[in-house]
Amino acid sequence: ELVNKEPPSGLDIIQELKMEETQLKKIRTKTASTNEKITKLSVGEIVEKPLSSSPASFLNTPKQYPSFPLPQTKKNGSTSKILTPPYSKNVEQEQSKNKNDIENFNGDRSVSASDIPWDERSNSLNISSAVSDEKNSQIISHPEVKDSYDHHRMNPSLNSQISKQVTCNIPLYHTSDNLETFKPKGNKSFFRNVCSEPMASNYSVRGPCYMRDNLKVKSEEALFSLIGCDNLVYKKKTMKSHHVCSSNDSYLNRLRGVCTKVGIKTPFLLCLNFVVPWGNLLMYFCRPDTLGGGPFNESRNETPSENLWKKFVGSGTAYRNKKLKLIPRICVGPWVVKKIVGSTPALVGEKVPTSYYGSTDDGYLEICLDVTRGGNVANSICNTVASKSTVITVDLAFLIEGSENKKELPEQILSIARLHHVSLKRIKD
């Protein structure tokens, strides 16, 4: 039957299309009339549109709110009365109810701690600690100290007894009671007049086979831990001190006095003394992994860095100057200063006049670097850094150079300190 059926003519097709078009028009007009329903209120008009069948049309349909007339000012200055919305009575009732509840609560002062839920009670008791923890987390996560230690690496018992009693004018940021911050540009906040100890793994040092393959590796933890820094500013005609530890009010003698008072042995002190045009920049370090804070760790006798440190302490000035190496780095600061200072390791004992004071028997070793007699280049770099010191953060890392594969390599950072926006020419003794 399908084969023998005659195909429809053109007129039949046109008639069917017209019928379908008229049916579609009827459906459209009917849906439009049902979807658009207008309700007139006494205070204005609101157009309510029910959801259409298409989800996309629902998302694109803007929500319409009732429009209320604004108060009209009369000639005498009074305002015309406005009709309140029909649902405002419920709002007023709810507000009056809440007001009564508040008054009743304030009137009753005999609320015991047992009436408060335990979770709310603990939150109210620990709110101060929570605020301090949040502040500490913000400080620790700061970009300038994110790769630094947030605690002393020295012996905890030794630290608890002497750290608060022997102070420096450039303290570690996590021990400073009044941590200064400033915002030179934008919303970035920086620390001011504090120091920190960066992790030694930020530096690459000579590997175990460096003399053969020239490969460098990440340094292990620094041998010495930073205690604090001092910046001593003198008048122009005042002579700078080259042997600071020998003075009566030096950090070493103050440390000895506190240790004697507490009844403990004074730890071995490594002091780095930069003699600069404005005074002395001092950095203090001690061993965190030795018994009683001694200079050597007997459990590390087989490590190349420990043997190299022992040889360095027991040798003369000529050997020390050939081995002492400085790695400067500008972490934050202008590009020009970064370019001038650089980050290339240098044998500082051969570039700047260097002298050494103290020994293991004296309980300290002071390394004095006289930048004022280091030539025009050293003085220009120093003055450039000092003039921009408030806007820069600088790292000063020291290590002893290793040149023999098995006995002296791999290298290890000896000590490292980071100065955060220190006003070098303004901090006074």
C-alpha positions as CSV (number, residue, x, y, z in Angstrom):
1,E,0.0,0.0,0.0
2,L,2.9,2.4,0.8
3,V,4.4,1.8,-2.7
4,N,1.1,2.2,-4.5
5,K,0.2,5.4,-2.5
6,E,0.3,8.6,-4.5
7,P,2.7,11.3,-3.3
8,P,1.0,14.5,-1.9
9,S,0.8,17.5,-4.2
10,G,2.3,20.9,-3.7
11,L,-1.0,22.4,-2.6
12,D,-1.5,19.8,0.1
13,I,1.9,20.5,1.6
14,I,1.3,24.3,1.6
15,Q,-2.0,23.8,3.4
16,E,-0.4,21.6,6.1
17,L,2.3,24.2,6.7
18,K,-0.3,27.0,7.1
19,M,-2.2,24.9,9.6
20,E,0.9,24.2,11.7
21,E,1.8,27.9,11.6
22,T,-1.7,28.9,12.9
23,Q,-1.5,26.3,15.6
24,L,1.9,27.7,16.7
25,K,0.6,31.2,16.8
26,K,-2.3,30.2,19.1
27,I,0.1,28.4,21.5
28,R,2.4,31.4,21.6
29,T,-0.4,33.9,22.4
30,K,-1.9,31.6,25.0
31,T,1.4,31.1,26.9
32,A,2.2,34.8,26.7
33,S,-1.2,35.7,28.3
34,T,-0.8,33.1,31.0
35,N,2.8,34.0,31.8
36,E,2.4,37.7,32.1
37,K,0.2,38.4,35.1
38,I,0.0,41.9,36.4
39,T,-1.0,42.6,40.0
40,K,-1.8,46.1,41.2
41,L,-1.0,47.0,44.7
42,S,-2.0,50.1,46.7
43,V,1.7,51.2,47.0
44,G,2.8,50.5,43.5
45,E,2.9,47.8,40.9
46,I,4.8,44.5,40.7
47,V,5.2,42.3,37.7
48,E,5.2,38.6,38.6
49,K,6.5,36.2,35.9
50,P,6.3,32.5,36.7
51,L,9.0,30.2,35.6
52,S,9.1,29.3,32.0
53,S,9.6,25.8,30.7
54,S,13.2,26.6,29.6
55,P,15.9,26.6,32.3
56,A,18.0,29.0,30.3
57,S,15.2,31.6,30.1
58,F,14.8,31.4,33.9
59,L,18.5,32.2,34.4
60,N,18.4,35.1,32.0
61,T,15.1,36.6,33.5
62,P,15.9,39.5,35.7
63,K,14.3,39.6,39.1
64,Q,11.8,42.5,39.5
65,Y,11.0,44.1,42.9
66,P,8.1,46.2,43.9
67,S,8.6,49.9,43.4
68,F,7.3,52.2,46.2
69,P,6.6,55.9,45.8
70,L,9.1,58.3,47.4
71,P,7.9,60.7,50.1
72,Q,6.5,63.9,48.6
73,T,7.4,67.2,50.3
74,K,4.6,69.7,50.9
75,K,4.9,73.4,50.8
76,N,4.9,73.7,54.6
77,G,7.9,71.4,54.8
78,S,6.1,68.3,56.1
79,T,6.1,65.0,54.2
80,S,3.1,63.2,52.9
81,K,2.1,60.0,54.5
82,I,3.1,56.8,52.7
83,L,1.2,53.6,52.8
84,T,3.2,50.8,54.4
85,P,3.6,47.5,52.5
86,P,1.3,44.7,53.6
87,Y,4.2,42.7,54.9
88,S,5.8,45.5,57.0
89,K,3.6,44.6,60.0
90,N,5.3,41.3,60.4
91,V,8.7,43.0,60.2
92,E,7.8,45.5,62.9
93,Q,6.5,42.8,65.2
94,E,9.7,40.8,64.7
95,Q,11.9,43.8,65.5
96,S,9.9,44.6,68.6
97,K,10.2,41.0,69.7
98,N,14.0,41.0,69.2
99,K,14.3,44.3,71.1
100,N,12.4,42.9,74.1
101,D,14.6,39.8,74.1
102,I,17.7,42.0,74.1
103,E,16.4,44.1,77.0
104,N,15.5,41.0,79.0
105,F,19.0,39.6,78.4
106,N,20.8,42.8,79.4
107,G,18.6,43.0,82.5
108,D,19.6,39.6,83.8
109,R,23.3,39.8,84.8
110,S,23.4,36.5,86.7
111,V,24.3,34.3,83.8
112,S,26.7,31.5,84.9
113,A,29.4,29.9,82.8
114,S,27.5,26.6,82.9
115,D,24.7,28.3,81.0
116,I,27.0,28.9,78.0
117,P,27.7,26.0,75.6
118,W,31.2,24.5,76.0
119,D,32.2,25.2,72.5
120,E,31.2,28.9,72.8
121,R,32.9,29.1,76.2
122,S,36.2,27.8,74.9
123,N,36.1,30.2,71.9
124,S,35.5,33.2,74.2
125,L,38.3,32.1,76.5
126,N,40.9,31.5,73.7
127,I,40.0,34.5,71.6
128,S,43.2,36.3,72.5
129,S,45.4,33.3,71.7
130,A,43.5,32.9,68.5
131,V,44.3,36.5,67.5
132,S,47.9,36.1,68.4
133,D,48.1,32.8,66.5
134,E,46.6,34.4,63.4
135,K,49.1,37.3,63.7
136,N,52.0,34.9,64.1
137,S,50.8,32.9,61.1
138,Q,50.7,36.1,59.0
139,I,54.2,37.0,60.1
140,I,55.6,33.6,59.4
141,S,54.0,33.4,56.0
142,H,55.4,36.8,55.0
143,P,57.4,36.6,51.7
144,E,60.6,38.0,53.3
145,V,60.8,35.4,56.1
146,K,59.0,32.5,54.4
147,D,62.4,30.8,53.8
148,S,63.8,31.6,57.2
149,Y,63.6,30.0,60.6
150,D,60.8,31.2,62.9
151,H,62.7,30.1,66.1
152,H,66.1,30.0,67.6
153,R,68.2,27.0,66.5
154,M,70.3,27.1,69.6
155,N,69.8,24.8,72.6
156,P,66.3,25.4,73.9
157,S,67.3,25.5,77.5
158,L,70.2,27.8,76.8
159,N,67.9,30.0,74.7
160,S,65.3,30.3,77.4
161,Q,67.8,31.4,79.9
162,I,69.8,34.0,78.0
163,S,67.9,35.2,74.9
164,K,65.7,37.7,76.7
165,Q,68.5,38.9,79.0
166,V,71.1,39.7,76.3
167,T,69.5,41.9,73.7
168,C,70.7,43.5,70.4
169,N,69.5,46.6,68.6
170,I,68.8,44.5,65.5
171,P,66.9,41.5,67.0
172,L,65.6,38.4,65.3
173,Y,62.1,39.2,64.0
174,H,60.4,36.3,66.0
175,T,61.9,37.6,69.3
176,S,61.1,41.3,68.7
177,D,58.4,42.6,71.1
178,N,57.7,45.6,68.9
179,L,57.9,44.4,65.3
180,E,58.0,47.5,63.1
181,T,56.4,47.3,59.7
182,F,56.0,49.9,56.9
183,K,54.5,50.2,53.5
184,P,56.7,52.1,51.1
185,K,54.6,51.4,48.0
186,G,51.2,49.9,47.4
187,N,49.8,47.4,49.9
188,K,53.0,45.4,50.5
189,S,54.2,45.5,54.1
190,F,57.8,45.1,55.1
191,F,59.6,44.4,58.4
192,R,62.0,47.1,59.6
193,N,65.2,47.0,61.7
194,V,65.1,43.3,62.4
195,C,67.1,40.3,61.2
196,S,66.4,36.7,60.4
197,E,68.3,33.5,59.7
198,P,67.5,32.1,56.2
199,M,67.7,28.4,55.5
200,A,71.1,27.4,54.1
201,S,69.4,25.2,51.5
202,N,68.7,28.4,49.5
203,Y,72.4,28.4,48.6
204,S,74.3,26.1,46.2
205,V,77.8,25.1,47.3
206,R,80.5,23.0,45.8
207,G,79.5,19.3,45.6
208,P,81.6,16.2,46.6
209,C,83.2,16.0,43.2
210,Y,83.3,19.7,42.3
211,M,87.0,19.7,41.3
212,R,86.2,17.1,38.7
213,D,82.7,17.8,37.4
214,N,82.1,21.4,38.6
215,L,78.7,20.5,40.0
216,K,77.1,22.3,42.9
217,V,74.6,21.0,45.5
218,K,72.2,22.5,48.1
219,S,74.0,23.3,51.3
220,E,73.1,21.5,54.5
221,E,72.0,23.4,57.6
222,A,74.4,26.1,58.6
223,L,77.1,25.2,61.2
224,F,76.3,28.3,63.3
225,S,72.9,29.7,64.3
226,L,72.2,33.4,64.3
227,I,71.6,35.0,67.7
228,G,71.2,38.7,66.7
229,C,72.9,41.7,65.2
230,D,74.1,45.1,66.3
231,N,74.7,48.3,64.4
232,L,76.9,50.7,66.2
233,V,76.9,54.3,64.8
234,Y,79.7,56.7,65.7
235,K,80.5,60.3,65.0
236,K,82.7,61.0,61.9
237,K,85.9,61.6,63.9
238,T,85.5,58.7,66.2
239,M,87.7,55.7,65.6
240,K,85.9,52.5,64.7
241,S,86.6,49.4,66.9
242,H,88.4,46.5,65.3
243,H,88.2,44.2,68.3
244,V,84.7,44.8,69.6
245,C,84.6,41.7,71.8
246,S,87.4,43.1,74.0
247,S,85.3,46.1,75.2
248,N,83.5,45.9,78.6
249,D,80.0,46.5,77.2
250,S,80.4,44.1,74.2
251,Y,77.8,41.4,73.5
252,L,80.3,38.8,74.6
253,N,80.9,40.2,78.0
254,R,77.2,40.8,78.6
255,L,76.6,37.2,77.6
256,R,79.3,36.0,80.0
257,G,77.7,38.0,82.8
258,V,74.3,36.5,82.2
259,C,75.6,33.0,82.0
260,T,77.6,33.4,85.2
261,K,74.5,34.7,86.9
262,V,72.4,31.8,85.7
263,G,75.1,29.3,86.4
264,I,75.7,27.9,83.0
265,K,78.8,27.7,80.7
266,T,79.1,30.5,78.2
267,P,78.7,29.2,74.6
268,F,81.4,29.7,72.0
269,L,80.6,32.9,70.1
270,L,81.4,33.6,66.4
271,C,81.3,37.4,65.8
272,L,81.5,38.9,62.3
273,N,82.5,42.5,62.5
274,F,82.1,44.8,59.5
275,V,84.1,48.0,60.0
276,V,82.0,50.4,57.8
277,P,82.2,54.2,57.2
278,W,79.5,55.0,59.8
279,G,80.6,52.5,62.5
280,N,80.4,48.7,63.1
281,L,77.9,46.2,61.8
282,L,78.1,43.1,64.1
283,M,76.6,39.6,63.7
284,Y,76.6,37.0,66.5
285,F,76.4,33.2,66.0
286,C,76.7,30.1,68.2
287,R,76.7,26.3,67.6
288,P,73.2,24.8,67.9
289,D,74.3,21.1,67.8
290,T,77.1,20.9,70.4
291,L,77.1,20.1,74.1
292,G,77.2,23.3,76.2
293,G,77.5,25.4,73.0
294,G,81.1,24.4,72.3
295,P,82.9,25.2,69.0
296,F,83.1,21.7,67.7
297,N,80.7,18.8,67.3
298,E,82.6,15.6,68.1
299,S,79.9,13.4,66.5
300,R,80.6,15.1,63.1
301,N,84.3,14.5,63.0
302,E,84.1,12.5,59.8
303,T,82.3,15.2,57.9
304,P,84.4,17.4,55.6
305,S,82.8,20.7,56.8
306,E,83.5,19.9,60.4
307,N,87.1,19.0,59.7
308,L,87.5,22.1,57.5
309,W,86.1,24.3,60.3
310,K,88.6,22.8,62.8
311,K,91.5,23.4,60.5
312,F,90.3,27.0,59.9
313,V,90.2,27.8,63.6
314,G,93.6,26.3,64.3
315,S,95.4,28.0,61.3
316,G,96.9,31.4,60.8
317,T,95.7,34.5,59.1
318,A,97.2,33.6,55.7
319,Y,95.3,30.3,55.5
320,R,92.1,31.8,56.7
321,N,92.1,34.6,54.2
322,K,92.5,32.1,51.4
323,K,89.5,30.1,52.6
324,L,86.9,32.6,54.0
325,K,84.2,33.2,51.4
326,L,81.3,35.6,51.3
327,I,78.1,35.3,49.3
328,P,76.0,38.5,49.3
329,R,72.5,38.6,48.0
330,I,69.9,41.4,47.7
331,C,66.6,39.7,48.3
332,V,64.4,42.9,48.1
333,G,65.5,46.1,46.6
334,P,66.1,48.2,43.4
335,W,67.5,46.5,40.4
336,V,70.5,48.9,40.4
337,V,71.6,47.8,43.9
338,K,71.1,44.1,43.0
339,K,73.3,44.6,40.0
340,I,76.1,46.4,41.9
341,V,76.2,43.9,44.8
342,G,75.7,40.8,42.8
343,S,75.5,37.3,44.2
344,T,78.9,35.8,43.2
345,P,80.9,34.1,45.9
346,A,84.2,36.0,46.7
347,L,87.2,35.3,48.9
348,V,86.5,38.3,51.1
349,G,89.8,37.8,53.0
350,E,91.7,38.7,49.7
351,K,89.5,41.6,48.8
352,V,89.1,43.4,52.1
353,P,91.7,43.7,55.0
354,T,90.7,41.0,57.4
355,S,91.9,40.3,61.0
356,Y,91.0,37.6,63.5
357,Y,90.7,37.8,67.3
358,G,90.1,35.2,69.9
359,S,90.5,31.4,70.0
360,T,88.8,28.3,71.3
361,D,90.4,28.9,74.7
362,D,89.1,32.4,74.8
363,G,85.6,31.2,74.0
364,Y,85.1,33.3,70.8
365,L,86.3,34.1,67.4
366,E,85.9,37.6,66.0
367,I,86.4,38.0,62.2
368,C,87.0,41.7,61.5
369,L,86.4,42.9,57.9
370,D,87.6,46.5,57.5
371,V,85.6,47.8,54.5
372,T,86.9,51.3,55.0
373,R,90.3,50.2,53.9
374,G,89.0,47.9,51.1
375,G,89.5,50.3,48.3
376,N,87.2,52.6,46.3
377,V,85.1,49.7,44.9
378,A,84.3,48.2,48.3
379,N,83.6,51.7,49.8
380,S,81.3,52.6,46.9
381,I,79.3,49.4,47.2
382,C,79.1,49.8,51.0
383,N,77.9,53.4,50.7
384,T,75.3,52.5,48.0
385,V,73.9,49.7,50.2
386,A,73.8,52.1,53.2
387,S,72.0,54.8,51.3
388,K,69.3,52.4,50.2
389,S,69.3,50.2,53.3
390,T,65.7,51.2,54.3
391,V,64.3,49.7,51.1
392,I,66.4,46.6,50.7
393,T,66.7,43.2,52.4
394,V,70.2,41.7,52.1
395,D,71.6,38.3,52.9
396,L,75.2,37.8,54.0
397,A,76.3,34.2,54.0
398,F,79.8,32.9,54.9
399,L,81.5,29.6,54.3
400,I,84.9,28.0,54.2
401,E,86.0,27.1,50.7
402,G,86.7,23.5,50.0
403,S,89.3,22.5,47.4
404,E,89.9,18.8,48.0
405,N,87.3,16.3,46.9
406,K,87.4,13.8,49.8
407,K,88.7,15.9,52.7
408,E,87.0,19.3,52.2
409,L,84.0,18.7,49.9
410,P,81.0,19.1,49.9
411,E,81.0,22.6,51.3
412,Q,78.6,23.8,54.0
413,I,77.4,27.3,54.9
414,L,79.2,28.4,58.0
415,S,76.8,31.2,59.0
416,I,74.1,33.4,57.4
417,A,72.2,36.5,58.4
418,R,69.4,38.5,56.7
419,L,68.9,42.2,57.4
420,H,65.4,43.6,56.9
421,H,65.2,47.3,55.9
422,V,67.7,48.4,58.6
423,S,68.4,52.1,58.9
424,L,72.1,51.6,59.1
425,K,73.1,55.2,59.7
426,R,70.4,56.0,62.2
427,I,70.4,53.1,64.8
428,K,72.5,54.3,67.7
429,D,74.5,52.4,70.2
